[in-house]
């Protein structure tokens, strides 16, 4: 996909990976639809994107709100005239042993990390499929390919993203829709603030942003469906 003047919707765009991706793609001339809850942070990211050369508009709301999700695709298309790509980036890092788990928190993590991703993807698909080339990029995790103690809900939601991504690709590959899942290890964001180790050795948000760019620019005749990113050096 030629990136200039193409439109991408990014969830969780107010900071971390989402903000880094928006800034990087703005520098390539893309138009950014920035979704998230914090209006002030979204506006700051949007301004950075405009300075980098891209158009940017914010679409503030709660990613688990059904009405908000249902209207996003049409709202973006009305603002920009089209929608070519979706980056499902919003998520939470909920962990803890199952025997002492607060299942209300686990339900909330399921809603944010997977259910909203699935519903938003279906809501925007008609807009994406208007184009011969389009893309859905889902942020999973290395936890979506393994298990670990205390990772019951986080790992389960990221496994769900993994499985959903592969099935979506098979369903719509013949319509020109690229579907890629990205599986990073620990990324240096606020979400991993409690993780011990050398933070400079963690994956950086722009490393993931470069991966999103790579997927979007990949030739139309092939699709990098799964990309694992690991820190080069121990934490």
C-alpha positions in Angstrom: 0.0 0.0 0.0 1.3 3.4 -0.9 0.9 5.3 2.4 0.6 8.9 1.3 -3.0 10.2 1.8 -4.2 6.8 3.0 -6.3 6.8 6.2 -5.7 4.7 9.3 -7.7 4.3 12.5 -5.5 3.7 15.6 -7.0 2.7 18.9 -5.2 3.5 22.1 -3.6 6.4 20.3 -3.1 8.7 23.3 0.3 7.3 24.3 2.8 4.4 24.0 2.7 2.3 20.9 -0.4 4.0 19.5 1.1 7.5 19.7 4.4 6.3 18.3 2.7 4.7 15.4 0.6 7.8 14.7 3.7 10.0 14.7 5.6 7.7 12.4 2.8 7.2 9.9 2.1 11.0 9.8 5.7 11.4 8.6 4.8 9.2 5.7 1.8 11.5 4.8 -0.9 9.3 6.1 -4.2 10.7 7.6 -4.6 9.6 11.2 -7.9 8.9 13.0 -6.9 8.8 16.7 -9.1 6.9 19.1 -8.8 6.9 22.9 -10.3 8.2 26.1 -8.0 11.1 27.0 -9.0 14.1 24.9 -6.0 16.2 26.0 -3.4 13.5 25.2 -5.1 12.7 21.9 -5.0 16.4 20.9 -1.3 16.5 21.7 -0.6 13.5 19.6 -2.7 14.9 16.8 -0.7 18.2 16.9 2.5 16.2 16.6 1.1 14.4 13.6 0.2 17.6 11.9 3.6 19.0 12.4 5.1 15.8 10.9 3.1 16.3 7.8 0.0 14.2 8.2 -3.7 15.0 8.7 -5.0 14.1 12.1 -8.3 14.1 13.9 -9.4 12.7 17.3 -12.3 10.4 18.0 -12.5 10.3 21.7 -14.6 7.6 23.4 -14.6 4.4 25.4 -13.5 1.4 23.4 -15.9 -0.8 25.1 -18.9 1.4 24.4 -21.0 -0.3 21.7 -22.4 2.9 20.2 -19.0 4.5 20.0 -17.6 1.4 18.3 -20.5 1.2 15.8 -20.1 4.8 14.7 -16.3 4.9 14.4 -15.9 3.6 10.8 -18.6 6.0 9.4 -17.3 8.9 11.5 -13.7 8.4 10.1 -15.0 8.1 6.5 -17.1 11.2 6.8 -14.1 13.2 8.2 -11.5 11.9 5.7 -13.5 10.5 2.9 -12.2 6.9 3.3 -10.7 4.4 5.6 -7.9 2.1 4.5 -6.4 0.5 7.6 -7.2 -0.3 11.2 -4.6 -0.8 14.0 -6.2 -2.5 17.0 -3.8 -1.4 19.6 -5.9 -0.6 22.7 -5.4 -2.9 25.6 -4.7 -3.5 29.3 -2.1 -5.6 31.2 -4.2 -7.5 33.8 -2.4 -10.3 35.6 -2.8 -12.3 38.8 -3.3 -15.9 40.0 -6.6 -17.3 39.1 -7.5 -18.6 42.6 -7.5 -15.1 44.0 -8.6 -13.3 40.8 -11.3 -10.6 40.8 -13.3 -11.9 37.9 -14.9 -8.5 37.3 -11.5 -7.2 36.4 -10.9 -10.2 34.2 -14.2 -9.6 32.4 -13.1 -5.9 31.9 -9.8 -7.1 30.4 -11.6 -9.4 28.1 -13.8 -6.6 27.0 -10.9 -4.2 26.2 -8.4 -6.6 24.8 -10.6 -8.8 22.7 -14.3 -8.2 22.6 -14.0 -4.5 21.6 -11.3 -5.4 19.0 -13.7 -8.0 17.4 -16.7 -5.6 17.4 -14.7 -2.7 16.0 -13.2 -4.7 13.3 -16.6 -5.9 12.1 -17.9 -2.3 12.3 -15.2 -0.9 10.0 -14.9 -3.8 7.6 -17.4 -2.4 5.0 -15.3 0.8 4.8 -12.0 -1.1 4.5 -13.3 -3.4 1.8 -14.3 -0.5 -0.4 -10.6 -0.5 -1.5 -8.6 -3.1 -3.4 -5.9 -2.9 -0.7 -6.7 -2.6 3.0 -5.3 -3.8 6.3 -6.2 -4.8 9.8 -3.3 -5.0 12.2 -3.9 -6.5 15.6 -1.5 -6.1 18.6 -1.2 -9.4 20.3 1.8 -10.3 22.5 4.4 -13.0 23.0 1.9 -14.0 25.7 -0.5 -14.8 22.9 1.9 -17.7 21.9 2.8 -19.0 25.4 1.5 -19.2 29.0 2.9 -18.1 32.3 1.9 -18.1 36.0 -0.4 -15.2 36.7 -1.1 -14.6 33.1 -4.5 -16.3 32.9 -6.6 -13.4 31.5 -3.9 -11.5 29.7 -2.5 -14.5 27.9 -6.0 -15.8 27.1 -7.1 -12.5 25.5 -3.9 -12.3 23.5 -4.3 -16.0 22.4 -7.8 -14.9 21.3 -6.4 -12.1 19.2 -3.9 -14.5 17.6 -6.7 -17.0 16.6 -9.1 -14.3 15.5 -6.4 -12.7 13.3 -5.6 -15.9 11.5 -9.2 -16.7 10.9 -10.1 -13.2 9.7 -7.2 -13.4 7.2 -8.5 -16.7 5.8 -12.1 -15.3 5.6 -11.1 -12.1 3.6 -7.7 -12.6 2.0 -9.3 -12.8 -1.4 -10.8 -9.4 -0.9 -7.4 -7.7 -0.7 -7.5 -7.4 3.1 -4.2 -7.9 4.8 -4.5 -9.2 8.4 -1.4 -9.2 10.6 -0.9 -9.9 14.2 2.2 -8.4 16.0 3.6 -10.2 19.0 6.0 -8.0 21.0 7.7 -8.9 24.3 8.0 -6.2 27.0 7.6 -2.7 25.5 8.8 0.4 27.3 5.4 2.0 28.0 3.3 2.9 31.0 1.6 -0.5 30.8 4.9 -2.2 31.8 5.8 0.3 34.5 5.9 -2.4 37.2 8.1 -4.8 35.2 11.6 -5.1 36.7 14.7 -4.7 34.4 16.7 -2.4 32.3 14.0 -0.4 30.4 16.4 0.7 27.7 16.7 -3.0 26.7 13.0 -3.3 26.3 11.3 -3.0 22.9 10.6 0.7 22.3 7.2 1.9 21.1 8.7 3.1 17.8 10.0 -0.4 17.1 6.4 -1.6 17.0 5.5 1.5 14.9 8.1 0.5 12.4 6.5 -3.0 12.2 3.1 -1.5 11.5 4.6 0.6 8.7 6.3 -2.6 7.3 3.0 -4.4 7.2 1.2 -1.6 5.5 3.9 -1.2 2.8 4.2 -4.9 2.1 3.6 -5.9 -1.5 0.0 -6.6 -2.4 0.7 -10.2 -3.5 1.7 -11.4 0.0 0.9 -10.8 3.7 3.1 -11.0 6.8 0.4 -12.6 8.9 2.5 -13.0 12.2 5.4 -11.0 13.4 7.1 -11.7 16.7 9.3 -9.0 18.2 11.7 -9.8 21.1 14.2 -7.6 23.0 17.7 -8.1 21.6 19.3 -8.0 25.0 18.2 -9.4 28.4 16.4 -7.1 30.7 
